[in-house]
Amino acid sequence: MAGFSLPAIVVNFKCYLEATGRKALELARVCEKVSREFNVTVAVAPQFTDLKAVTKETSIPVFSQHVDPIKPGSHTGHILVEAVKEVGVVGSLINHSERRVSDEAIKAAVERLRETGLTSIVCADTPETCRRLASFNPDIIAIEPPELIGTGIPVSKAKPEVVTGAVEAVKLVNPSIPVLCGAGISVGGDVAAALKLGTKGVLLASGVVKAREPYKVLADMAKSLVGALG
């Protein structure tokens, strides 16, 4: 299991059948191949049932899609931070637009991840939300306008002011928190545009997971990331 570093491409597997069970491991291996070939960080966020297989069978950073801000104990059905750490993840997404939680829960989850030495990626939908959540000092914030998620219309091009606004909003609260860009990222040019707007990488899903040729799409993104870095 590799450590996580920026800039990065983070691929969220969501609950797509194209990234479930055996196919989750196959896609993770594609991500691993691209990471090695282009010497870039490619991380994945599989479903909970696939975390162990992906962490054990690949060397790329793996994130949980969610954790609950609970302590070990009688919490049936919750996702315990210590449990995902045990299988080898490096961190977790928090507050994705498809798994929204309260500010109180976000703050507590960030603290629980920090306690266990894991990385928190907190998702936000607007620059104002980014500013508010930055006060909880997560490791990373990902700006993702929900109306563009899964559309193939990249926020980095359709609404660049949202991305730059998020970067500036976070910087005002804590300049040490890097920002990722998500929503509609589907080609290499989207990644390059995101980096030029001040982000440290991208968080995406369907652009890779549902692609006919995931390797080809991801390789294009990796090339663009390397090119954007000069």
C-alpha positions as CSV (number, residue, x, y, z in Angstrom):
1,M,0.0,0.0,0.0
2,A,1.5,3.3,-1.2
3,G,1.2,6.6,0.7
4,F,-0.9,9.4,-0.8
5,S,0.7,12.5,-2.2
6,L,-0.4,15.4,-4.4
7,P,-1.0,16.3,-7.1
8,A,-3.3,13.3,-7.6
9,I,-6.1,11.8,-9.6
10,V,-8.7,10.2,-7.3
11,V,-11.1,7.8,-8.8
12,N,-14.4,7.2,-6.9
13,F,-15.8,3.8,-7.8
14,K,-19.2,4.7,-6.3
15,C,-21.6,1.8,-6.6
16,Y,-21.2,1.2,-10.3
17,L,-21.4,-2.4,-11.4
18,E,-18.4,-1.7,-13.6
19,A,-16.4,-1.3,-10.4
20,T,-18.0,-3.9,-8.1
21,G,-16.4,-7.1,-6.9
22,R,-14.0,-8.6,-9.4
23,K,-14.4,-5.6,-11.6
24,A,-13.3,-3.3,-8.8
25,L,-10.0,-5.1,-8.6
26,E,-9.6,-5.1,-12.4
27,L,-10.2,-1.3,-12.5
28,A,-7.8,-0.7,-9.6
29,R,-5.1,-2.6,-11.5
30,V,-5.7,-0.3,-14.5
31,C,-5.2,2.7,-12.2
32,E,-2.1,1.1,-10.7
33,K,-0.7,0.6,-14.2
34,V,-1.2,4.2,-15.2
35,S,0.3,5.4,-11.9
36,R,3.4,3.4,-12.6
37,E,3.8,4.3,-16.2
38,F,3.4,8.0,-15.8
39,N,4.8,8.3,-12.2
40,V,1.7,10.1,-10.9
41,T,-0.5,9.5,-7.9
42,V,-3.7,7.7,-8.8
43,A,-5.9,6.8,-5.9
44,V,-9.2,4.9,-5.8
45,A,-12.2,4.8,-3.5
46,P,-14.0,1.4,-3.9
47,Q,-17.1,0.2,-2.2
48,F,-16.6,-1.1,1.4
49,T,-16.9,-4.7,0.4
50,D,-14.0,-4.3,-2.1
51,L,-11.6,-2.3,0.1
52,K,-9.7,-5.3,1.4
53,A,-9.1,-6.9,-2.0
54,V,-8.0,-3.7,-3.6
55,T,-5.6,-2.7,-0.7
56,K,-4.1,-6.2,-0.6
57,E,-3.7,-6.7,-4.4
58,T,-2.5,-3.3,-5.5
59,S,0.1,-0.8,-4.4
60,I,-1.9,2.4,-5.0
61,P,-3.5,4.6,-2.3
62,V,-7.1,3.5,-1.4
63,F,-9.7,5.6,0.2
64,S,-13.0,4.6,1.9
65,Q,-16.1,6.3,0.4
66,H,-17.4,7.3,3.8
67,V,-16.8,6.8,7.5
68,D,-19.0,7.5,10.5
69,P,-17.7,9.7,13.4
70,I,-18.1,7.0,16.0
71,K,-15.9,5.4,18.6
72,P,-15.5,1.6,18.8
73,G,-18.6,0.2,20.5
74,S,-22.3,-0.6,20.0
75,H,-23.0,1.1,16.7
76,T,-24.6,-1.5,14.4
77,G,-24.4,-0.7,10.7
78,H,-21.9,2.2,11.0
79,I,-18.5,2.5,9.3
80,L,-15.8,2.5,11.9
81,V,-12.6,4.4,11.1
82,E,-10.4,1.7,12.8
83,A,-12.1,-0.9,10.7
84,V,-11.2,0.7,7.3
85,K,-7.7,1.4,8.6
86,E,-7.3,-2.2,9.4
87,V,-7.8,-3.2,5.8
88,G,-5.2,-0.8,4.6
89,V,-6.9,2.4,3.4
90,V,-5.0,5.7,3.6
91,G,-8.1,7.8,4.2
92,S,-11.7,8.5,3.4
93,L,-14.0,10.8,1.5
94,I,-16.4,12.7,3.7
95,N,-19.6,14.5,2.7
96,H,-19.8,13.5,-1.0
97,S,-22.9,15.0,-2.6
98,E,-24.4,11.5,-2.7
99,R,-23.6,11.0,1.0
100,R,-24.2,14.3,2.7
101,V,-23.8,14.6,6.4
102,S,-24.1,17.5,8.9
103,D,-21.3,19.9,9.7
104,E,-21.1,18.4,13.1
105,A,-20.6,14.9,11.6
106,I,-18.0,16.3,9.2
107,K,-16.0,17.9,11.9
108,A,-16.1,14.8,14.1
109,A,-15.2,12.5,11.2
110,V,-12.2,14.7,10.3
111,E,-11.1,14.5,13.9
112,R,-11.5,10.7,14.0
113,L,-9.5,10.2,10.8
114,R,-6.8,12.5,12.2
115,E,-6.7,10.5,15.4
116,T,-6.0,7.3,13.5
117,G,-3.5,8.8,11.1
118,L,-5.7,8.7,8.0
119,T,-6.3,11.4,5.4
120,S,-9.6,13.2,5.1
121,I,-11.0,14.5,1.8
122,V,-14.0,16.6,2.5
123,C,-16.3,17.4,-0.4
124,A,-18.1,20.7,-0.8
125,D,-20.6,22.1,-3.3
126,T,-19.8,25.9,-3.3
127,P,-16.9,28.2,-2.4
128,E,-18.9,29.3,0.6
129,T,-19.2,25.7,1.8
130,C,-15.5,25.2,1.2
131,R,-14.8,28.2,3.4
132,R,-17.0,27.0,6.2
133,L,-15.7,23.4,6.1
134,A,-12.0,24.6,6.0
135,S,-12.4,25.7,9.6
136,F,-12.5,22.0,10.5
137,N,-9.0,21.7,9.1
138,P,-9.5,18.6,6.9
139,D,-6.4,17.4,5.0
140,I,-8.0,18.1,1.6
141,I,-11.2,19.8,0.3
142,A,-12.8,18.8,-3.0
143,I,-15.1,21.3,-4.7
144,E,-17.9,19.5,-6.7
145,P,-21.0,21.4,-7.9
146,P,-23.6,18.6,-7.8
147,E,-25.4,19.7,-10.9
148,L,-22.3,18.9,-13.0
149,I,-21.5,15.5,-11.4
150,G,-21.8,12.7,-14.0
151,T,-22.7,15.1,-16.9
152,G,-19.3,15.1,-18.7
153,I,-19.3,18.9,-18.4
154,P,-16.3,19.7,-16.3
155,V,-16.6,22.3,-13.6
156,S,-13.0,23.4,-14.5
157,K,-14.3,24.7,-17.8
158,A,-18.0,25.3,-17.3
159,K,-17.7,27.2,-14.0
160,P,-14.0,28.1,-13.5
161,E,-15.0,30.8,-11.1
162,V,-16.4,28.2,-8.8
163,V,-13.0,26.5,-8.7
164,T,-10.9,29.6,-8.2
165,G,-13.5,30.8,-5.7
166,A,-13.1,27.6,-3.7
167,V,-9.3,27.8,-3.8
168,E,-9.4,31.4,-2.6
169,A,-12.0,30.7,0.1
170,V,-10.0,27.9,1.5
171,K,-6.8,29.9,1.4
172,L,-8.3,32.6,3.5
173,V,-9.1,30.1,6.3
174,N,-6.1,27.8,6.1
175,P,-3.7,28.2,3.2
176,S,-2.2,24.8,3.9
177,I,-5.3,22.9,2.8
178,P,-5.1,21.8,-0.8
179,V,-8.1,21.7,-3.1
180,L,-9.2,19.1,-5.5
181,C,-11.6,19.7,-8.4
182,G,-14.5,17.4,-9.2
183,A,-17.7,17.1,-11.3
184,G,-17.7,16.3,-15.0
185,I,-14.0,15.5,-15.3
186,S,-13.7,13.1,-18.2
187,V,-10.7,13.9,-20.4
188,G,-7.1,15.0,-19.9
189,G,-7.8,18.6,-20.8
190,D,-10.1,18.8,-17.8
191,V,-7.3,17.8,-15.5
192,A,-4.9,20.3,-16.9
193,A,-7.6,23.0,-16.6
194,A,-8.2,22.1,-13.0
195,L,-4.5,22.4,-12.1
196,K,-4.2,25.8,-13.9
197,L,-7.0,27.1,-11.7
198,G,-5.0,26.4,-8.6
199,T,-6.1,22.9,-7.6
200,K,-3.9,20.0,-6.7
201,G,-5.7,17.4,-8.7
202,V,-9.1,15.9,-9.5
203,L,-11.8,13.7,-7.9
204,L,-13.8,11.9,-10.6
205,A,-15.9,8.8,-11.1
206,S,-18.0,8.0,-14.2
207,G,-15.4,9.5,-16.6
208,V,-13.1,6.6,-15.9
209,V,-15.4,3.9,-14.3
210,K,-17.9,3.9,-17.1
211,A,-15.5,4.6,-19.9
212,R,-15.2,1.9,-22.7
213,E,-11.5,2.1,-22.3
214,P,-10.6,3.2,-18.8
215,Y,-6.9,2.8,-19.4
216,K,-6.9,5.1,-22.4
217,V,-8.9,7.8,-20.6
218,L,-6.8,7.6,-17.4
219,A,-3.6,7.6,-19.3
220,D,-4.7,10.8,-21.1
221,M,-5.5,12.4,-17.7
222,A,-2.1,11.3,-16.3
223,K,-0.3,12.8,-19.4
224,S,-2.2,16.1,-18.9
225,L,-1.3,16.2,-15.2
226,V,2.4,15.7,-15.9
227,G,2.2,18.3,-18.7
228,A,0.5,20.8,-16.5
229,L,3.2,20.5,-13.9
230,G,5.8,21.5,-16.5
